[in-house]
Amino acid sequence: MLQNYLTIAWRNLLRHKSFSLINIIGLASGLAACILIFLYVQFELNYDQHHEKVNRIARIVTTLHAPGSDMEFGPAPYPLADALKHDFPEIEEAVRMEQEPSVIKYQNRIFSEPAFYNADPAIFSVFSYSFLAGAPGNALSLPNSVVLTETTARKYFRSASAAFGQTFICNNVPVNITGVIADPPGNSDIAVTGFISIDFTKKKQWMEDFTVYTFALFRQPTDLRRFEKKMKPVADKYCQAELDNSGDKGYSVSFQVEALKDVHFSTGKLVDTPKGNRQFNYMFSLLAAFILLIALLNYINLSTAKATDRAKEVGVRKVNGARPAQLIRQFLLESFLLIFIAWVLALGIVLLALPYINNLLEVQLHMNWAGNALFLSSIFLLTVLLAGLYPALIQSRFNPIITLKGKWRHGLQGITLRKVLTTAQFVITAALITGTVVIYSQLQFITQTDPGYVKDQIAEIDIPMDSASQADLPAFAEALRQQSVVKNISVGSGMRKEGLSIATTFIGTGSNRRELMCNYFFIDKKFLPLLQIPVKAGRNLSDSLALDKKTAFLVNEAFVTKMGWTNGLGQALEGFGKKGTIVGVVRNFYYKSMHNVVEPLIMVYKDDFIQTVILKIHPKDMPIVADIWKKYYPADPIEYSFADENYQYQYAKDKLTMKLFTFFTILAIIISCLGLYGLVSLVTLQRNKEIGIRKVLGASVQQLVSLLTKDFVKLILLASLIALPTAGALMYQWLLNYAYHISLTWWMFLVPLVAVLFIALAVIGQQVMRAALANPVIALRNE
């Protein structure tokens, strides 16, 4: 019996090649998209889950409560880890990690390693790293020890075993390679390439710069909120004492505890690693469900549309004694065969697409067959039941007497449900098109909005912070000025977020004295002209005025607005060791992304310990700069970036959202069109004789086309009526992620409506025109 079912199923699949191909491609595309999104969301939601003790590890972060605002930091004070181990018996171990961008010298070559971290020796007793060489217990126990990842080890020594025990120069100090670990998974929040041993216990000051990430290993899973409250005495005892002794009145510190599994989504903190976005994952999870739903609805529509061709077959089988259960098994087996082929194709698409997806998303997705078996089997069962069971039930219920008389085709049974399914498909499609239009418009707004400064052909070169390198800076800068390809040059802290400092600022004098935590840029007189930032009031800094280096402050318009002043010129300021007055107010410019409101900014003159050299130069002329760099800094690799690239990088995730949304919208449109094609085929087949009678009675082709399309147009309009307001509400919430964003306007909803109508009419047109132009004799000859 089974062999007979399989034979019939295979013959039907081959007999209706076009129908089978459309059905398989539609379902396979939806399944592939769903699986790819699942792999990405799974990757994002499993950050740092590879650590064996993940349920007992937490990160301690810091909040500095300052007058007027609070600031959250990813790092914590240096001595906190020691206090945790000493004061809290529930903590088994506490370790610190501090990013230490390093310069490596090996075999007369110089390399930059930005992802090296200083770490406590106990780091490997908290986190799980697989050692390929060396032992975790003593790998960082000695000074000047380093543990490399496998990729870093191969970069210098070709293999892990060859690297073990070797020595190279790291930040001008010989270090011994005491271990090699396997590369951490891509979904590790701290993307480390090497650990350097360090003794953090020598750091006794609590309120120094926060640069160390502190992690606590609890002896057993703990209520983190309750433990957070227990940490208040630590902040009061150590941090508050230092703040009071330094005269920082009105300041306080508190600590928060984050489970390791949540650290990757801990946003809004200063001095932190790149973070993920939970909303992004939720949005694409919902998108995956929609894509799969559209694919299944499409399959059901096409299967039931084709059921009319099997009506007489069902009638004959029933007359010959076939029971409904047997027919259901037969049709389920046929659906299973088609769905199985679609699944094989979908998995093939996934495997072929993974390298492209990994490159696009900058992730490391892979198909873990054993780990994803439950998800894959669940989706497979769902597709078999939903896509196979309903068509099988419909086909098995055909009345044998009606079908054998050839009258079944005249009924409209089931059309209503299929119209509902098609409407649901186009609700999702119209919503996706609306989302794509809004996201595209917002990205256009971002890229076309004047950032307030010139960013084209502006290069920023990082300067080493050691005293010898700083001493060579004036000569290096002067050598650059002598080059004709260098249009202008400025030295200071630069425009990147790494150059942004935060400090307490005192405004005014006497009883009007106020405190505010402010952002600072360190600049020279060339900074504003180079970036063409206009001065709205007052003047720029000047070298001819000796006091400008000590007493002059520039502020932006946001600072003036924050203070409630008219222009702010002449107002007294004190901050970063400088005390003086405001000599100029500059126009607001976006020194952060447009996700953020332009915050108050202060700019002061600084010519010692320069972080960045900014110059105007064409990218093709950078090799000239590199040659000059080698002359003055032969021991350090040149590191530079261009301002326009840095600006665009701020919106990389937004552009990724746009790309993915566009791709899945196009996929949804294609699958929905296949479903609409199936419904149109069914309706025109059902109304074949009606069309013939109307033509015989004199109906024109135009009248017939209008008759057959108006119902579908109503469905599309109904779908749009449901989709557009819903999509508008969702996209409004998405736009709130930006401090500066577009407003939703009427054309953003008109475009999806017109697009959906145009696409639908294009799909409908072919089938309708064929039915309207057909010879009525053929349709009526059986009467």
N, C-alpha and C positions, 0 to 999 in steps of 0.2 A: 504493500500500500504506500509506504513512504517513498519507494522508488518511483511509483506512478505519479505521486504528488510532485516529486522533484522534476520528473520528465515534463509534466504539464507546465510547471513553473518556468523551466528553462525555455520551452517552446514559446510561451507567451512573452517572455522577455525578449527573445530574438525576433518574434513576429512584430512587436511594436518597438523597434529600435529607437526611434526618435523620442517616443514617450519615455522609454526606460532611461535613455541618456539624460534627458532633461531632469527627470526625477532623481537620478543618481547624482548628477552634478549639483543640483540644488541642495540636496540633503548633505552631500559630502562637504560642500563649501560651508554650510552652517555649522556642521560638526567640527570642521577644522578650525574655524574661527573661535568656537566655544572652547575647544581644547587649548588653543594658543593663549587665549585670555586667562583661562584657568591656570596654566603653567606660570604666567607672569604674576598673577595675583598671589598664587601659592608662594612664589619666590619672594615677593615683597612681604607677605605676612609671616614668613618664617625666618626673618633676619635674626641671626645669632642663635637659632634653635639647634645648631650642631654642637654647641657646648653641652657636655654631659650634665653639668650642674646648673643649667639655665634657670631652673625653677627656684634656685636658692641665691642667685646673683642679682644684685641691684646696683644702679648707679646713683651716686649722691650729687645733686646739683645745688647751685647757690643762687639765692635771690638777695640783691642788695637793695634795701629800702632807703631811698633817698628823698630829700625834699622835692615834691612836685612829681616824682615818678619812681617806679621800681624798675630794676634791671635784672633780668634772669641770665645766668651764666651756665654753660654746660660744665665747665671745670669747677673745682672746689679748692679751698686753701691747701697748701702743701702739708701741714701737720695733721689734717683731718683724719687721714688713714690710720696714723698711729694712735690718735685719740679713740677712734672707733674700736680698735683692737684692745685698748687698755680699759675703756669705760663700759663696754657692752659685752657681757659674756655670751650673748646669743650670736655674736659675730665670730666666725671661725677664722677668717682672714680678711684683710683689706689691702688692696694694691692700687698703685697709681701708674698712669701712662701719660707721657708728655711728648707731643710731637716735636721732633728734632730734625728739621730738614738738614741733610748732611751733604758734604762734598767728599767724594771718595777718590783717592789717588791710588791707581794700581797700574803697574807696568808703564809708567810714564804717560798715563792717560788720566783724564779727569772726568768724573761722572757726578751727576746730581741725583740724590736720592731724597725726594720730598716726603716720602712716607716712612721714614725711620722714626722710631719712638723710644724715648728713654722709659725704662720700666723697672719696677721693683723685682728683686730676684724671685719672689713668690708668685710672679704672674702666671706661671705654668701650673701652679697648684689650684688656681681659680678657674682659668680658661683652658679649654681642651684643644691642644695643638698636637698634631701627630709628628713625632720626631723621626726624621730619616737618618740623622746622625747626631750623636751626643745624647745626653740624658736630661730630662726636664728638671730634676732635683737640684743640679748644680750648674746649669748652663749659664746663669747670670750671677753666680755667687762671687766671682772675682771681678775686680775693677778692670775696665777696658776690655770687656767681653762683649761679643755681639752674636746674636742668633739671626740667621738669614732665612728667608723663605726659599723654597726650591728654585723658583724662577730667578730670584736675585743671585743665588749661588751659581746657577748655570750661566748667568750673565758674565760673571767674572772667572769662574773656574770650570765651566762645562758640565759639572755634575755635583751632586750633594756630597758624595764621598770625597771627591777631590777638594772641595772647599773646606771640609772639616779640619780644624787645626791650622789653617793658613792664617796669614796676617796681612792686613792692608792698612792704609792710612785713612782714617775717618775724622774729618774736621781737624786735620793737622796732628792727630794723635794716633799712634800705632794701636790697633785693636786686634784681638785674637778671636777667630771664629770658633765658638765653643758649641755650636749646634746648628742644625739645618732642619727646618720644619716644612711639612707639606704646605702648599699654597692654601690659605684660608678660602672658603667658598666665597663666591661673588656677593652673597647676601650677608656680609659681615659689616657691621656699622663702622668699624674702624678698619680701613683698608691698609693694613700694615705690611711692609716689605722687609722690616728688620727691627729687632729689639736690641737696645743698647743698655748695658748695665749702668746703674747709677745709685748713689746713696741719697735718697730723699730725706733721710732723718736729719741731715745737716740744716735743712730748711726749717727755721723755727718761727718765722713771721707768718701770722695768719692772714693779714690783709695786704700781702704783696699781690702782684698781678696773678690773677687766676688763670693758670695754664695747664694744670694736671687734671685728667679725668680720673675720678676716684670710684672704685668698685668694691662693694662689700659682699663677701660670701657668708651667708647665714648658715648656721648649723642645721636648720630645718626651715621649710617654707614658713614665711612670717607675714603677719598682717602689716604691710608697709605703711599704711596710714597711721597705725598706732605707733609704730617705731618712729615715724617722722616727728610725732609729738614729743617723743622721748629725747630727741636731738636738740630741742630748744635750749636746755641748760648748757649744752656744749657751745652753741652760738653765743649765749649770754656770757659765759665764763671767759671764753677766749677772744672771740671776734669783737664783742662789745667793749671789752676792756681796752683793746688796741685802738678802737675808734674813739673812745673817750679820751685816751691819753694823747691822741694826735689832734684833739680839738674838733673832731668832726661831729658836731652836734646835729641831732635830727636824723642820724644814719643808724641803721641796724641791719643785721644779717639773719637770714633763716635758711635752713637746708630742706630740700625736698628729696624724696626717694622714688626712683623709677625702676620698675622691674626691667630686667635686661631685654625681655622680649618686646617692650614698649619703647625702648630708647630710640629706635629708628624713626619713630613718628613723633618724637619730642621736639616740636618746632618752637620758634620764637626765642631761642636762646643765643646769646652772644658767645663767640669763640667756640663754636661747635662744629661737628662734622656734618657733611651734607645729609639731609633728611628726606624721608619719603612723605607721601601724602595719602592719608587714609581715604579721603573723599575720592581721590583719583582711583583707588582700588575699588571702592564701592561703586563708583560710576561705571567702571568697565566690567565689574561683575554683573551689574544690571544689564549692561550692553550685551554681554555674553548670553544671558538668559533670553533677551529679546531676539538676538540673532538665531538662537536655537529654536525659539518658539516660532519665528517666521518660517524657518526651514521645515519644521514639523507641520505647520498649517499648510504650507505649500504642498508638501507631500500628500497630505490628506485630501486637499482640493483636487490635485491631479489624479489621485487614485480613484476617488469617487466620481470624478468627471469621466474617467475611462470605464466606469462600471457598466455603462449602457452597452458597451461592446460585449460584455460577458452575460447579459441578461438572459438570452436564449439558452446559453450553455447551462446556466443555473437552473432554468426551467426544465431542460431535458434531464439533468441529473436528479432533480427532485421527483419528476415523474417516474424515473427509474429506481426510486427508493432511497436516494441520498438523504441523510438526515442533516439538519442545520449544523450540528456539531462537526460532522464530517466536512461540510463546506467551509466552516470557519477554520478548521485545521488546514484545509487546502490553501485557502487564501492567506492565512497567517504564514504558512510555509513559503508561499510566493513572496510575501512582503519581507519575510526574514531573508530570503535569498537576495533581494534587491537591496535591503538595508545592510546586509553583510558586505556586499560589494561597495556600497557607499562608505561604509566604515573603513574598509581597506584603503580606498582612495583617500579618505579624510586623513588617516594616519600617515599615508605617503606624503600628502600635502604638508602636514605638520613637520615631518622629518626634513623635508626639503626647505621649508620656510624658516626653521629654527636658526640657522646661521644668519639669515638676513634680519630676523627679529632681534637676535642678540646684538648685532651690529647697530641696529637702529635704536634700541633701548639702552645699549651699553650695559647689558646684563649677561648672565651665564645660565640661560635656561637649557634644560636637557630633559629628555623623556625618561623618567624613572618608572619602568614598567611595573616593578613590584610595588613601589611606593604609591603609584597612582592607580593600582588595580581596582580599588574600591570605587573611585570616581568614574573610571572608564566603564566598568561593568554596570554601574548604576545608570549612567547615561545611555549605554547600549540597551539595557532593559527598558528604560523609559522610551526610547525611540521605537523599539519593537512593539511595546504595548500601545503607545499613542498613535504611531504612524501605521501600525499594522492591524490593530484590533478593530478600530472604528470602521475602516473600509471593509474589513472581513465581515463584520456584523451587518453592514448595509447590503453587501452583495448576497449574503446568505439568506436575507429576508425577502428577496424578490418573489412575488406571487407567480407560480409556474403557469397558471392559466392565462394571466394577463401578458406575461412575457412571451409565451408561445404564440399568442394571437398578434404579437407585434405592437401592442398598445402601450407598453410600458414607457416608451419614449415620449408619449404625450403628457405624462404626469410631471409635476414640478416638485415632487416630494424631495426634500433634502436641499432644495435651492436656498431656502431661507438660512439654514445653518451655514452653508458655504458662503453666503453673502456676509454673514457675521464674521466668519473666519477671514475673509478677504478684507473686510473693513478693519479688523484688528491688525492685519498685516500693514495696512496703509496708515493706520494710526501711528504705529511704531516708525514707519518710514518717514512720514511727515514730521514727526517729532525729531528724528535724527537729522533731517535736512535743516530744520530750524536751528538745531544746536550747532550744526556746521556753519551756517550763515552767521550766527552770533559770534562764535569763536573766531571765525575768519575776520569779522569786522573789528573785534577787540584787538587782535594781533596787528591788523592794519593801523589801528589807532595808536598802538604802542610804537610800532616801527616808524610811523610818520610824524609822531609828536616830537617837537623840538625838545631835546633833553636839557636845553639851556646852556650847552657848551658845544664846541666843535670837536667831533670825535674821529674824523677822517684823518688818516696819516699821522696819528698821534701814537708814538711808541713809548712804553714805560719799561725802563731797565732797572732790575733789582740790584742794589748795591750791598755787598757783604757788610755786616755790622761790626766786624772786628776793627780795632783801632788802626792797624796798619792799612787796611783797605780804605778806611775813612780818610786817612792822611793822604792817600793817593787821589781822592776824589776831585779836588780842585784842578789838578793837572789833567785828569781824564776829561772833566767837563770842558776845560779850555781847549783841549785837543779836538773835541767834538765841535766846538764853536768855530774852529778854523776850517771845517769841512763845508764846501759849498752846498752839499746835498742836505745839510742840516739847516733848516730854515729858522729854527728858534729852539731854545733849551731852557728848562727850569729844573730846579732841584728841590726836593722836599719829601713829603710822605706819599705823594702819588694820589691817584683817583680811585684805586681799587679798595675794596673793603678792608684789605689787610693794612692799608695805610690810615684807616680811620681810628682815631683814639677817642676815649671818653674820659672826662674828668669833671670834678666839681668846679663850678664857676660861681663866683660871688658878684652880684650885680648891685650897683649903687653904693651909697655910704650911709653911715649913721643909722637912724631909725628906718630908713628906706632900703636897707641892705637885704638882699634876697639871695637864696641859693638855688642852683639848678644844675642837674647833670646834663652836660652838653657834648656834642660831637665836635672833634677838632681835626682840622687839616693843618699841616705844617708846610708853609709855602715860601717863595721868594717873590720879588717884584715882577718876575717874568710869568708867573703862573696864570694870572688873569688874562694878559694879552695873548699868551700862547693858546689858551683854550677859548679865547674870545668870550669870556664871561663879563657882561657889562656891569659897571658900577652905577647903581641907581642913585646914590647920594654919597657925598664926600669924595674921597680919593682912594687910589691904590697905595700899597706900601711903596716906600722909596728908600733907595740906598743912600741918597744924599742927605736924608734926615737921620742922624745917628741914633736918635731915641726910638725910631720905628722898630728896631730889632728887639727892644726891651719893653716898650709901652704901647705899641700900636696894635689894635684889634680890628679885623674885618668881620662882619657878621652878614648872614643872609636875611632876606625879607621875612622868613619864617621866624627867626629869632626876634625881630622887631615886633611882629604880630603877637608872639608869645608874651612879650613884655607889656604889650598894650601901648607902645610908643607911637609917635608920629613918624620919626625917622631914626632916632636912636643916636645920632651923631653927638659926640662929646660925653656920652654916658660912661660912668666908671665901671671897669671890669677887672676881675682878678682870677687867674686860672693858669695852670701848668707853669707855675713859678713866675708868671709875668703879671705885672700890675700896671694898668694904664687906662686908656679911653678908646672908644670906638671912633675910628677915623674914616670908615667907609662902610656902606651897605651895598651888597651885591644882589643881583637878581637871583631868585630861586633857581636852582638847577637840580636835576635828578641824580644825586650822587649815590642813591640806592635805586632799586627797581621801582616801577610804578605800582607794585603791590603795596608799597608803603607811602604814607604821607611824607612830604618833604619836611624833615625835622629841623629844629634850630641848629645852625652850624656856625662855628667860630673858626677863623683862620688867623694864624699868627706866624710871624717870621721865625725861621729856625735854620741855622746854617751849620749845626753840629749834629753828628750821627744822622746823616741823610739816608733815607730808605730807598728813594727812587729818583732816577733821572728821567725827566719827561722831555721828549724832543719831537719836533715836527719833521717827519722824513717819510719818503716813499718806501713802501716795503721792499722794493727791489734793491734799494741802496743799503739795506741792513748789513750785508756782508762787509761793507766799509767800516761800519760801527764795530762789527765783531773783530775785525783786524786791530782796531785801536784798543778794544777791550783786552785782547791777548797781550798787548804791550804793557798795559798797566796792571792787569790782573791775570797773569799767566797760570796761577794756581786754582782759579775758579772758573767754572763754565758760565758763559753769559746766559742769563735768563731774562726774557723780555716778552711782552705781549702788546697788542695794539688795542687802543681804547674802543674802537668799533666792535672788535671781537669780544671784548669783555662785556660791552653793553648788550650784545646779542646773546651772550651766554646766560645772562640773567633770565632770559625768557626761553631757554632751551626746553624746559618741561612744558611750557605753554605751546610751543611749536610742535612738540611731540604729541600732545593732546590733539592738536589740530590734524596732524597726519593720521593718527589712529582713528579719530572720529570720521574723517573723510573716507578712509578706506572701508570702515565698517558700514558707513552710510551707503556707499556705492554697492557693497555686498548685499545690504538689506534691500536696496532698490531692485537689484537683479533677481534676488529670490522672490520678492513680492511680485515682480512682473511675471515670473514663472507661474506663481499661484493664480494671478489674474488671467493669464493665458488659459489655464485649465478651466477656470470658471466660465470664461467667454466661450470656450469650446463646448462646454456642457450646455450652456443656455442656447447657443445657436443651433446645436443638435436637437435640443428639446423643442425648439420653436421652428424647426425646419419646414414642417407642413404649413404652419401658420404663415410663414414668410411666402411660401409658394402660393397659397390662397390669396394673400394680399396682392401679390404681383399679378395674378390672373385678373383680379378685380380692379387693376389699374394703378396700384401704388407705385410711386417713383422710387428710384434708388435712394434719393435724398431723404424721402419719408421713412424708408426702411432703416437707413442708417441712424436717423434720429430716434426711431422707435427702439432700436436695439442698444443704443448707447446711453439713453437718458437715465436708465436705471443704474448703470455703472457710474455715471457722473454724480448721481445722488449719493452713491456709496462713498465716492472719493470726497465729496463735500462734507458728508457726515464724519468721515474719518478726520478731515482737516479741522472740523469744528471741535472735535474732541482733542486732537493732538496739539494744535497751535497754542491754546491757552495753557495747557499743561506744560508744554515745552517752554513757553514764555516764563512761567513761574520758576521752573528749574534753572533756566539760564540766568534769570535775575539773581538767584542765590549764588550762582557761579561767579557772576560779575562782581559780587560783593567781596571776592577775594582780592580785588584790586582797589587801592585807594583812589585811583583815577581810571575811570572806565566810560564806555559809551552808554548811551541811553537806548533802550529798546524802542524802535520806531516801527511804523506801519509797514514799511517796505520789507522788513525782516520777516514778516509773516506772509506778505503777498508773494514773495519769491518762492517759498516752499509750496504754497498753494498752487501757483502757476506751474511749478516744476512737476508736482505730483499729477496735476491734471494733464499736462503735456505728455508725461511718461505713460500714464494710463491710457490716454487716447491713442498714442502710438502703438501700444500693445494691442488694444482693442480693435484698432482700425483694420488690420489685415484680416482678422477672422470675420468681422462684420461685413466688410466689403465683399469677401468671398461668398458669404451667405446671401447678401443682397443681389449679387450678380449671377448667382446660380440659376440654372434652367428650372423653372417651377415644375415642369413635367416630371423630372426625376424625383422630386419630392412627393408628387401626388399620384404617381402611377400605381402605387399599391392600394389606393382607395377603391 
